Amino acid sequence: MRQITGILSFDTPGPGLHPITPRLAEWVAAQHVETGLLTLLCQHTSASLTIQENADPDVRLDLDDAFAGLAPAGGPQGGAERYRHHLEGPDDMAAHIRTVLSGVHLSIPVAGGHLVLGTWQGVYLWEHRSQPHRRRVALHLLAE
């Protein structure tokens, strides 16, 4: 067994699900591995990773809307903040909650040198903050 590690950085323009499948596929191909398991970890507490539909962009917009309803950004509400934690702005704690709900870790099989994803699946870095950020995703490939 071989173990290969790496880190990919992604610049997000702001909130939303940003596709990262092509960069992941390029990285896996560069490792010249036939069979294995790719593990991903988003190294942030206000962004997450998910596998989701890659055909209709409305799915990503609907997910953003749903999460905004589940964990709305804070702000003045009758003179009080919605959340206690708001050191980096009114979207700070909401971003943490959204990350807990969606997760920071994925495992994807590799077969034939390619990520084994379903026909309509793509891997996304989900930015939960309202401003652009540079996000890091740690990669670990366990390979034969």
Buried (B, 14 or more C-beta within 10 A) or exposed (E): EEEBEEEBEBEBEEBBBBBBBEBBBEBBEEBEBEEBBBBBBBEBEBBBBBBBBBEEEEBBEEBBEEBBEEBBBBBEEEEEEBBEEBEEBBBBBBBBBBBEEBEBEBEBEBEEBEBEBEEEBBBBBBBBBBEEBEBBBBBBBBBE
